[in-house]
Amino acid sequence: AIQPVLSLSSLDLTILFEVMMWHATTDGGYVPGIGQMRLRTLNYIHDTECECPPQTKTITNQSIEELNCINSLLSQFDKTRFPFIDKALADFASIKDISKQSPFKILSCFSTLELLLTTYRRSKTDSLSLQLKKKINLLNNQFENKIEIQNYFKGSDQNTLETLVGKLYDYRNDIAHGNSSDFENYLQILGNSKENILSFLLELLRRILIFALKQPQLVADLKAC
């Protein structure tokens, strides 16, 4: 399938109409039709209806090289040895079925991050939030190009990735438990850049998934520790 390749690319392309087809009629004729991605197509239309001018993306030779590289990684990936990574890839693709207007899209990002990087323990000193903070920071240091949080969130240069992930996880908890979020107080670090929360999480998740395809055993070991 081509959609996983497109979703993992930096262009983040989405297939809205999957296949051209012909429908048979009762009189023996045929009527042309289009198979669409249902929720994904409707969400795209809903989420972009107010964009003027519409967003455009340019496919360059570098983009094609990236797509070929991702396709190669996916084709060589051993699903049977690392089923949790395989599920995370499927879950990441399914996030597109949720409108960006819904806070549950953010919740889905964290569910996939937890699947990839955390293990359940009873100790309060090793919570899911703490695991994510430490492990995401470790992985970011392994990326060829680190994610710079200043590109997404305003505020002090002293803010660290671990601090940001912790606050984002607090926001995730608010969504999961139906609480109102206070961006003037405990989530102040996010308050001036709320519109960037989703794009940051999707980019973070995309990079971790690509790293997992390149180094699946390392990610498996990291998840377990």
C-alpha positions in Angstrom: 0.0 0.0 0.0 1.3 3.4 -0.9 -0.5 5.4 1.9 2.0 4.4 4.7 4.8 5.6 2.5 3.1 8.9 1.9 2.2 9.4 5.5 5.7 8.9 6.7 7.2 11.4 4.3 7.9 14.9 5.3 5.4 16.0 2.7 2.7 14.1 4.6 0.6 13.3 1.5 -2.9 11.7 1.7 -4.7 9.6 -0.8 -8.3 10.9 -0.9 -9.6 8.9 -3.9 -8.3 5.4 -4.1 -9.5 3.8 -7.3 -11.4 4.6 -10.5 -14.1 2.0 -11.2 -17.1 1.2 -13.3 -20.5 0.3 -11.9 -22.8 -2.0 -13.9 -26.3 -0.9 -14.4 -29.5 -3.0 -14.8 -29.6 -2.4 -18.6 -26.1 -3.8 -19.1 -24.3 -0.4 -19.3 -21.6 1.0 -17.0 -21.5 4.2 -14.9 -18.1 5.7 -13.9 -17.4 6.1 -10.2 -14.6 6.8 -7.8 -13.7 4.8 -4.6 -12.9 7.3 -1.8 -11.3 6.9 1.6 -14.6 7.8 3.3 -13.7 9.4 6.7 -10.3 10.5 5.5 -11.8 12.3 2.5 -14.5 13.9 4.5 -12.1 15.1 7.2 -9.8 16.6 4.6 -12.6 18.6 3.1 -13.9 19.6 6.5 -10.4 20.6 7.8 -9.4 22.6 4.7 -12.6 24.2 3.6 -11.5 27.6 5.0 -8.0 27.6 3.7 -7.6 30.4 1.2 -5.5 30.0 -0.8 -5.4 26.2 -0.5 -2.2 24.7 0.8 0.1 23.4 -1.9 3.0 21.0 -1.7 5.9 20.7 -4.1 7.3 17.3 -5.0 11.0 17.6 -5.7 13.7 15.1 -6.6 14.6 15.1 -2.9 11.0 14.2 -2.0 11.1 11.3 -4.4 14.3 10.0 -2.9 12.7 10.2 0.5 9.7 8.3 -0.6 11.8 5.6 -2.2 13.9 5.3 1.0 10.7 5.0 3.2 9.3 2.4 0.8 12.5 0.4 1.0 12.4 0.5 4.8 8.8 -0.7 4.9 9.4 -3.5 2.4 12.4 -4.8 4.5 10.7 -4.4 7.8 10.1 -7.7 9.7 6.5 -7.4 10.9 6.6 -10.8 12.7 9.5 -9.9 14.9 8.3 -6.4 15.8 4.5 -6.6 15.8 4.2 -3.5 18.1 5.9 -1.4 15.5 3.7 -2.8 12.8 0.6 -1.8 14.8 2.0 1.6 15.5 2.5 2.2 11.8 -1.1 1.2 11.2 -2.3 3.4 14.0 -0.4 6.3 12.7 -2.1 5.9 9.3 -5.5 5.7 11.0 -4.9 9.1 12.7 -5.8 10.6 9.4 -9.3 9.3 9.9 -9.8 11.8 12.8 -10.5 15.5 12.0 -7.8 17.9 13.2 -10.7 19.8 14.9 -11.1 16.9 17.3 -8.9 16.7 20.5 -9.0 13.0 20.2 -6.5 13.3 17.3 -4.0 14.4 20.0 -5.0 11.5 22.2 -4.4 9.1 19.3 -0.9 10.5 18.8 -0.1 9.8 22.5 -1.6 6.3 22.3 0.7 5.5 19.5 3.7 6.9 21.3 2.9 4.9 24.3 2.6 1.7 22.2 6.0 2.4 20.7 8.0 3.4 23.7 6.5 2.5 27.1 5.9 -0.5 29.2 3.4 -0.7 32.0 4.9 -0.7 35.5 3.3 -0.2 38.9 6.0 2.1 40.2 4.9 5.7 40.4 8.5 6.8 39.9 8.5 5.2 36.4 5.2 6.5 35.1 4.2 6.6 31.4 4.8 10.3 31.4 8.3 9.9 32.8 9.1 7.1 30.4 8.0 9.2 27.4 10.0 12.2 28.5 13.2 10.3 28.9 12.9 8.1 25.9 11.7 10.7 23.4 14.6 13.0 24.5 17.0 10.0 24.0 15.7 9.3 20.5 15.7 13.0 19.5 19.5 13.0 20.3 19.8 10.1 17.8 18.0 11.8 14.9 20.1 13.1 12.1 18.3 16.4 12.5 16.9 17.0 15.9 13.5 18.4 16.4 13.9 22.0 17.6 11.0 22.8 20.0 11.5 26.5 19.4 10.2 26.0 15.8 6.8 25.0 17.3 6.5 26.6 20.7 7.3 30.2 21.9 8.8 30.8 25.3 12.1 30.7 27.1 15.1 29.1 25.4 15.5 27.2 28.7 12.5 25.1 27.9 13.6 21.5 27.2 12.1 18.7 25.2 11.4 16.7 28.4 9.6 19.6 29.9 7.5 20.1 26.8 6.6 16.4 26.5 5.6 16.4 30.2 3.2 19.4 29.6 1.8 17.8 26.5 1.1 14.6 28.4 -0.7 16.7 31.0 -2.8 18.1 28.2 -3.4 14.5 27.0 -4.6 13.6 30.4 -7.1 16.5 30.4 -8.5 15.2 27.1 -8.6 11.6 28.2 -10.4 12.4 31.5 -12.7 15.1 30.1 -11.1 18.0 32.1 -10.9 21.6 30.9 -7.3 22.6 30.2 -5.8 25.8 31.7 -3.4 27.3 29.3 -3.0 30.4 31.5 -1.4 28.4 34.4 -0.1 24.8 34.4 -0.1 24.6 30.5 1.2 28.1 30.0 4.2 26.8 28.0 1.7 25.6 25.4 -0.7 28.6 25.6 0.9 30.8 22.9 1.3 28.0 20.4 -1.8 25.8 20.8 -2.2 25.6 17.1 1.2 23.9 16.8 0.5 21.1 19.3 -0.8 18.7 16.7 1.7 19.4 14.0 4.5 18.9 16.6 3.2 15.6 17.8 2.6 14.3 14.3 6.2 15.3 13.3 7.6 13.7 16.4 5.7 10.5 15.8 6.7 10.4 12.2 10.4 10.7 13.0 10.2 8.0 15.7 8.4 5.6 13.4 11.1 6.1 10.7 13.8 5.5 13.3 11.9 2.4 14.4 12.0 1.1 10.9 15.8 1.7 10.7 16.6 0.4 14.2 13.7 -1.8 15.3 15.7 -3.9 17.8 17.0 -0.7 19.5 13.4 0.7 19.8 12.2 -2.7 21.2 14.9 -2.6 23.8 14.1 1.0 24.7 10.5 0.1 25.1 11.3 -2.7 27.5 13.6 -0.8 29.7 
